[in-house]
Amino acid sequence: MDVNQAWAPEGPRACTLPTAQRPLREAEFDKLFAEAATGVERAGPGRTRVRLRPGPETAGRAASLAARENACCSFFTFTLTISGGDGLTLDVTVPAAHTGVLDALTARAESVIDGGQARRGERA
């Protein structure tokens, strides 16, 4: 499946971001994942949790990106949580009809995070 189709489904509640801007938005997610994410896990059938390095700059970047993504893909729900125990997490949820989109986002995050950790020597 083409990544644009995976991240930008057709039909009701579809992505309204212009096609030419979609690779730029994907690059923004990649950059956030590569620079600030420390892990990703599927937290339920329609939910993924991305653990981020704590700090106001990361929280601001994640909130801005989530708000802009929700403006064009209203089927996403983003929850940014700041806590002493877990640090900073970004939960991404979708309705059952859009789990394929969440699968693509999760796989992309895993790939970017794993690649970055391997480059830094954090994983074998």
N, C-alpha and C positions, 0 to 999 in steps of 0.2 A: 504494500500500500504506500502510495506517495505520502510523504510527511505532511504536505499541505492538506491532503484529504484527511489524514489522521487527526490533525490538530484543528482543522477548519471544516466541520461537517456541513452538509447541505441540509435543507429542510427547516422546519420550525425551530426557532431559537438557535439558528445557525450563526456562524461567525460573520460579522459585518465588517471586519477589517479588510480594507482593499487588498487584493491579491498581491500587489507589488510591495505592500508593507509587511506581509507575513514573514518573509525571511528575516527582516530586521527585528521583528518581535521575537522570533525564535532565537536569534542571536543574543537578544537581551536576556532571555531565560538561560541560555547556555552560559553567558558571562556571570550571571548571578550564581548559578550552580557551581561553576568552576572556581569562582573567587570566594564564595561565602558558605556553600553547603558542606556539611560534614557527614551527612548521611541521608538516606531516603528509605522509606518503608511503606508498604501497603498496609494501611491501618484499618481496612475494612473493604467491602465489595465496591464501594463508590468513593473511597477516600484514600488519599496518599498524604503522608507526613514528610516534610523536608525539614531536617534539622539544619539550622544556620548558626554561624558564629555570632555570638551576642554582640550587640553594640548598636548605638543609635543610627549610624550610617547604614548598616546592613538592614535594620528595621525599616528605615526610610526608603531604601531602594526596593525592598520586597513589597512594601505597602504601595508604593507608586506603580510598580509593575503589575501587581494584583489588581489595583483599581482600573488601570488602563485596559488590562485583559478582560476584566468583567464588563467593561463598557462595550466591548465588541462581541464578547462571547458570554452572554448573560446566563448560560447554563452552569457556569463555574460559580462556586462559592469558595472564597478564600478566607481563612481565619488565621491571623497573625497573633501568636501568643508569646508574651514575654514573661518569663518566670525565673525565679532564683534556682529552682531545681533542674529544669530542662533547658534553661537558656532561652533560645529563640526558635520557635517552630512556625512553619507555614503549612497549615492543613489545607488541602485542595479537595473539594468534594464536587461530585457531579451526580445528576439523576441517572437511573439505570440505562436510559436510552443513550447516554454519552460515555459509558465506561470505556469504550474503545479510544476515545480522546484522552481519557485519564491514563489508560494503558500506555499510549504513545508518550505522554508527558512524563510518566514515571520511568519508562525505559530510557528516555532522553536524559533525565536527571541521573539515573544510575550510570549510564554510559559516560557522561561528563564527569561525574564525581569519581568513578573508578579510574578513568583515564588520568585525571588530575592527581589522584593519590598514587597511582603507579608511577607517574612522572616524578613525583616528589619522593618516591621510595618508601611510601607508607604501606604498600601492599606488595606482595610477591607477584 
